[in-house]
Amino acid sequence: MKIYTRTGDAGQTSLIGGRRVSKADLRIDTYGTVDELNSWVGLLRDQPVNANRRVLLKEIQDRLFTAGAELATDPDKAPRQAMPAIVEDDIVRLENAMDEMDEALPELRKFVLPGGHQSVSFAHLARTVCRRAERLAINLHDHSPVDLLVVKYLNRLSDYLFVLSRKMAQELDAEEVSWEPRV
C-alpha cells in the first residue's frame, strides 16, 4: 500500500463515510489538532522522567486516536464497521491518575509559569494544544454533532497534562515559578 493517493492534491479529503470535504473544514482542523496533540503526548512518553507513566501515556495516545476517528466520521453516515469510543472509564482513569499525583504535590496557590525544565515545557505545550483541540471540538459541536465524551475527555486530559507538568517538575527538581502579576 502506498502512503500517497493523490486524491487530496486539490485540497479535499474524505471523512469516514466517504463524503469529501475541504482540508480546511472545521472537522479536519479539529481532528488534525487531536493528531498534533497525540504527537506531543508521544514526546512526553519518551521523556525519561515518565518511565513509570509510559503505559498510561500510551493509553492516552490510543484514546486520542479513538477521538480522532470519532471526529473524522461523517455524522450523517454511520460507519460500516464498529468504531471504538471514548467511555466514562477513560475519564475516570485520568482523574485517578491526577489524584495520585496530587497527593505528593504542594498545594497550588498561584498560577504557574510554564518552564523550569525542557521535559516540563513539553507537558505545557501538550496541555495548550489539548486546550485548543477542546475549543475546536466545542466549536465543531456547535455546527455538527460531536460525541460530548470526546469533549469531556479533552477537558480532563488538559487538566491531567497540567498536573503531570507539576509532578514532572517535582521529580526533576525543577523550579516551579509562580506568576506574580505586576500591579
C-alpha positions in Angstrom: 0.0 0.0 0.0 1.4 3.4 -1.0 1.1 6.2 1.5 0.2 8.7 -1.1 -3.1 8.6 -3.1 -3.1 11.9 -4.9 -6.8 12.3 -4.0 -6.0 15.3 -1.8 -4.0 17.2 -4.3 -6.8 19.7 -4.9 -7.3 20.4 -1.2 -10.1 17.8 -0.5 -10.1 14.8 1.8 -12.6 12.1 2.8 -14.4 11.7 6.1 -15.1 8.2 7.4 -18.3 7.5 5.5 -16.9 8.8 2.2 -18.0 12.4 2.0 -15.4 14.7 0.5 -14.7 18.0 2.3 -12.1 20.8 2.2 -8.9 20.1 4.1 -9.7 23.5 5.8 -13.0 22.2 7.1 -13.5 22.7 10.9 -13.9 18.9 11.3 -10.5 18.3 9.7 -8.9 21.1 11.7 -10.3 19.6 14.9 -9.1 16.0 14.3 -5.8 17.4 12.9 -5.2 19.2 16.2 -6.0 16.0 18.1 -3.4 14.3 16.0 -0.9 17.1 16.8 -1.7 16.6 20.5 -1.0 12.8 20.1 2.5 13.7 18.8 3.1 15.9 21.9 1.9 13.1 24.2 4.3 10.7 22.4 7.1 13.2 23.1 6.1 13.2 26.8 6.1 9.4 26.8 9.7 9.4 25.5 10.9 11.6 28.4 13.0 9.5 30.9 11.1 11.2 33.8 7.9 9.5 32.6 9.3 5.9 32.5 6.7 4.8 35.1 3.9 6.6 33.2 4.6 5.2 29.8 1.7 2.7 29.9 -0.8 5.4 30.8 0.6 7.8 28.2 0.4 5.1 25.5 -3.2 4.5 26.6 -3.9 8.3 26.3 -2.4 8.1 22.7 -4.8 5.3 21.9 -7.7 7.3 23.2 -6.6 10.3 21.1 -6.7 8.0 18.0 -10.2 7.0 19.1 -11.2 10.6 19.5 -9.7 11.4 16.1 -11.7 8.6 14.5 -14.9 9.9 16.0 -14.1 13.4 14.8 -13.2 12.1 11.3 -16.5 10.4 10.9 -19.2 11.9 8.8 -22.1 12.5 11.3 -24.6 11.9 8.5 -23.4 8.4 7.7 -22.9 5.5 10.1 -19.6 3.7 9.7 -19.9 0.2 8.1 -17.9 -1.3 11.0 -17.9 -0.9 14.7 -15.8 2.1 15.9 -14.0 2.4 19.2 -15.4 5.0 21.5 -14.4 7.2 24.4 -16.1 5.9 27.6 -16.6 7.4 31.0 -14.0 5.0 32.5 -11.4 6.7 30.3 -12.1 10.0 32.1 -12.1 8.3 35.5 -8.7 6.9 34.7 -7.3 10.4 34.1 -9.0 11.6 37.3 -7.5 8.8 39.4 -4.0 9.5 37.9 -4.3 13.2 38.8 -5.5 12.4 42.3 -2.5 10.1 42.8 0.0 12.7 41.6 -1.7 15.5 43.6 -1.1 13.6 46.8 2.6 14.3 46.6 2.4 17.9 45.2 2.3 21.1 47.2 -1.0 22.9 47.2 -1.3 25.2 44.2 -2.0 28.8 45.4 -0.9 30.7 42.3 -0.7 30.3 38.5 2.4 28.6 37.3 4.6 29.9 34.5 5.5 27.1 32.0 9.1 26.0 32.1 11.8 25.0 34.5 13.0 22.0 32.5 12.6 21.1 28.9 10.5 18.0 29.7 8.2 20.1 31.8 7.9 22.6 29.0 6.8 19.7 26.7 4.0 18.9 29.1 2.8 22.5 29.0 2.9 22.5 25.2 0.8 19.4 25.1 -1.6 21.0 27.6 -2.1 24.1 25.4 -2.6 22.0 22.3 -5.1 19.9 24.2 -7.0 23.1 25.2 -7.0 24.2 21.5 -8.4 20.7 20.5 -11.1 21.1 23.1 -12.1 24.5 21.9 -12.2 23.3 18.3 -14.3 20.2 19.3 -16.8 22.5 21.1 -16.9 24.8 18.1 -17.5 21.8 15.8 -20.2 20.6 18.1 -22.0 24.0 17.7 -22.2 23.2 14.0 -22.3 19.4 13.7 -22.8 16.6 16.2 -19.7 15.5 18.3 -19.8 12.9 21.0 -19.6 15.0 24.1 -17.5 12.4 25.8 -14.7 13.4 23.4 -15.1 17.0 24.6 -15.1 15.9 28.2 -12.1 13.6 27.7 -10.1 16.5 26.1 -11.1 18.8 29.0 -9.9 16.2 31.6 -6.8 15.4 29.6 -5.7 19.1 29.7 -6.1 19.0 33.5 -4.1 15.8 33.6 -1.3 17.3 31.5 -1.1 20.3 33.9 -0.9 18.1 36.9 1.7 15.9 35.1 3.8 19.0 34.4 3.8 19.8 38.1 4.7 16.2 39.0 7.5 16.1 36.4 8.9 19.4 37.8 8.9 17.9 41.2 10.6 14.7 40.1 13.2 16.6 38.1 13.8 19.0 41.0 13.0 21.8 38.6 11.9 25.2 39.8 8.2 25.8 39.7 7.8 29.6 39.1 4.6 31.2 40.3 3.2 34.0 38.3 3.5 37.3 40.2 1.2 39.8 38.5 2.6 43.3 38.1 0.1 45.6 39.7 
